[in-house]
Amino acid sequence: MLKTLDVLLIVLMLGAAAWTFGNKYQVETLESQVMALDRKIALERETIQLLEADWSLLNQPRRMEQLAEAFTADLQLVPIAPEQIVRPDELPSAPLPPEPEKDAKSRTLADASKVRAR
């Protein structure tokens, strides 16, 4: 009887050891995935900071003024005249949509009946 209990406990211990090893392996895999994601996030943050620095450099007023002067002939840029600025009520109204034909529906039905008759 004692030998049966010993064998059963040894099997139970081996099963527990295998389960513990499996869990340890899963945790190590998940930890490596988390570390890879952390590295990826850090890289993305550095990229965002670099792009923001580039954006602020490219949008400096002096640089924009130099570009405007360099490409004045190509772009035909001129200062805005005061009479170009208008209030919203001075803008023309939007065009009205075309009115549908009155007999369009009856013609469509007549055309459909002709097609079915053939």
DAFEN-V739774 format. One record per residue. N is the residue number from 1. RES is the residue in one small letter. PHI is phi in whole degrees, -180 to 180 (NA if undefined). NEAR is the number of other ideal C-beta (glycine too) atoms within 10 Angstrom. Layout:
N:RES:PHI:NEAR + N:RES:PHI:NEAR
This chain:
1:m:NA:5 + 2:l:-67:6 + 3:k:-67:7 + 4:t:-65:8 + 5:l:-66:9 + 6:d:-64:10 + 7:v:-65:10 + 8:l:-64:10 + 9:l:-67:10 + 10:i:-65:10 + 11:v:-64:10 + 12:l:-63:10 + 13:m:-64:10 + 14:l:-65:10 + 15:g:-64:10 + 16:a:-65:10 + 17:a:-66:10 + 18:a:-66:10 + 19:w:-63:10 + 20:t:-63:10 + 21:f:-62:10 + 22:g:-62:10 + 23:n:-65:10 + 24:k:-61:10 + 25:y:-64:10 + 26:q:-63:10 + 27:v:-64:10 + 28:e:-63:10 + 29:t:-64:10 + 30:l:-65:10 + 31:e:-63:10 + 32:s:-68:10 + 33:q:-66:10 + 34:v:-64:10 + 35:m:-65:10 + 36:a:-64:10 + 37:l:-66:10 + 38:d:-62:10 + 39:r:-64:10 + 40:k:-65:10 + 41:i:-64:10 + 42:a:-62:10 + 43:l:-64:10 + 44:e:-64:10 + 45:r:-64:10 + 46:e:-63:10 + 47:t:-64:10 + 48:i:-62:10 + 49:q:-62:10 + 50:l:-65:10 + 51:l:-66:10 + 52:e:-65:10 + 53:a:-65:10 + 54:d:-62:10 + 55:w:-62:9 + 56:s:-67:9 + 57:l:-68:9 + 58:l:-70:10 + 59:n:-98:9 + 60:q:-67:10 + 61:p:-57:7 + 62:r:-64:7 + 63:r:-65:11 + 64:m:-62:11 + 65:e:-65:10 + 66:q:-64:11 + 67:l:-65:12 + 68:a:-63:11 + 69:e:-68:9 + 70:a:-68:10 + 71:f:-111:11 + 72:t:-60:11 + 73:a:-67:7 + 74:d:-70:7 + 75:l:-89:10 + 76:q:53:7 + 77:l:-82:10 + 78:v:-137:7 + 79:p:-64:5 + 80:i:-75:7 + 81:a:-83:7 + 82:p:-59:5 + 83:e:-75:6 + 84:q:-78:7 + 85:i:-89:8 + 86:v:-126:8 + 87:r:-84:6 + 88:p:-58:5 + 89:d:-74:5 + 90:e:-90:7 + 91:l:-75:8 + 92:p:-68:5 + 93:s:-76:5 + 94:a:-70:6 + 95:p:-66:6 + 96:l:-78:6 + 97:p:-69:6 + 98:p:-64:6 + 99:e:-78:6 + 100:p:-72:8 + 101:e:-69:9 + 102:k:-70:7 + 103:d:-94:9 + 104:a:-63:9 + 105:k:-67:10 + 106:s:-68:10 + 107:r:-68:10 + 108:t:-64:10 + 109:l:-66:10 + 110:a:-66:11 + 111:d:-64:10 + 112:a:-67:10 + 113:s:-69:9 + 114:k:-65:9 + 115:v:-67:8 + 116:r:-68:7 + 117:a:-68:6 + 118:r:-74:4
